[in-house]
Amino acid sequence: MIELEGVPELIDPVMVAAFEGWNDAGDAASTAVAHLEREWKGEVFAALDAEDYYDFQVNRPTVFMDGGVRKITWPTTRLSVVRVGGDKPRDLVLVRGIEPSMRWRSFCNELLGFAHELGVELVVILGALLGDTPHTRPVPVSGVTSDPDLARRMDLEETKYEGPTGIVGVLQEACTHAGVPAVSLWAAVPHYVSQPPNPKATLALLNRLEDLLDLRIPQGELPEDARAWQVGVDQLAAEDSEVAEYVQTLEEARDTAELPEASGEAIAREFERYLRRRDVGPPGGKPKPPAAGGPADDDEDGPEG
């Protein structure tokens, strides 16, 4: 039994988790949870014992100086809690760490123990994968679940993925077997520019999380960082004719695949979602679509749930 001290009674708590490693292309998912911790000043209340789950030859501890004293930070997974204000305040339990090296089932059971003790009503796991997607288009973000009822209620895809999985897939299935509603949100990161950071993918994940939980997330400097990232990749691509040609091929494939969805009604609906996120009413009646490369994100099937 996990006993928690110093944690107040939570309001409609949702657990949001992300893990560095295989399921975190461009560090997009772990950076999204770090952004939530920073913007809402999350307070860490628990950390899993690093000895139980990590191979320190793979994820090495780091040494730092604190007031002239040498200290060690061990790789682990930490839990913090933040309160989201507004008309309907609620709490988020944030889980951020590294994909464990061993004992994955025990790792998931320990996290689910925290979820049970805190009264968590929903678990949302963020992930990012490498894909054949152009950096010039909105980042595809897919929402998947193993629960058919949850898929219908929250307009999600019911996962059909088969193949190798990471801690995101394992934790999602552990939630399902424990009877805890769980959703995975996946951002697709261009495989030809996979190195972190990828603020555009991080922002897309946070926008989708806003829609899923019906809350507003402060964006901070992320929109400016995302624009700067895209300009930088544009410049790099322009310097290599083969890369530029490849990006154009991806753009054409993406645009062709989305053509049936590119109706005025679909664009207006997406723009209304953007306005709701920013607490702005539609300007003068019928909304106008966002400019190219604007805030809209797309939903595509992720690799797993």
Stockholm file with secondary structure:
# STOCKHOLM 1.0

chainA/1-305         MIELEGVPELIDPVMVAAFEGWNDAGDAASTAVAHLEREWKGEVFAALDAEDYYDFQVNRPTVFMDGGVRKITWPTTRLSVVRVGGDKPRDLVLVRGIEPSMRWRSFCNELLGFAHELGVELVVILGALLGDTPHTRPVPVSGVTSDPDLARRMDLEETKYEGPTGIVGVLQEACTHAGVPAVSLWAAVPHYVSQPPNPKATLALLNRLEDLLDLRIPQGELPEDARAWQVGVDQLAAEDSEVAEYVQTLEEARDTAELPEASGEAIAREFERYLRRRDVGPPGGKPKPPAAGGPADDDEDGPEG
#=GR chainA/1-305 SS CCCCCSCCCCSSCEEEEEEESTTBGGGHHHHHHHHHHHHTTCEEEEECCHHHHCCTTTSCCEEEEETTEEEEECCCCEEEEEEECSSSCEEEEEEEEECCSSCHHHHHHHHHHHHHHHTCCEEEEEEEEEESCCTTSCCBEEEEESCHHHHHHTTCEECCCCSCCCHHHHHHHHHHHHTCCEEEEEEEEEGGGCSSCCHHHHHHHHHHHHHHHTCCCCCTTHHHHHHHHHHHHHHHHHTCHHHHHHHHHHHHHHHHHHGGGCCHHHHHHHHHHHHHHTTCCCTTSSCCCCCTTCSCCBCCCCSCC
#=GC SS_cons         CCCCCSCCCCSSCEEEEEEESTTBGGGHHHHHHHHHHHHTTCEEEEECCHHHHCCTTTSCCEEEEETTEEEEECCCCEEEEEEECSSSCEEEEEEEEECCSSCHHHHHHHHHHHHHHHTCCEEEEEEEEEESCCTTSCCBEEEEESCHHHHHHTTCEECCCCSCCCHHHHHHHHHHHHTCCEEEEEEEEEGGGCSSCCHHHHHHHHHHHHHHHTCCCCCTTHHHHHHHHHHHHHHHHHTCHHHHHHHHHHHHHHHHHHGGGCCHHHHHHHHHHHHHHTTCCCTTSSCCCCCTTCSCCBCCCCSCC
//
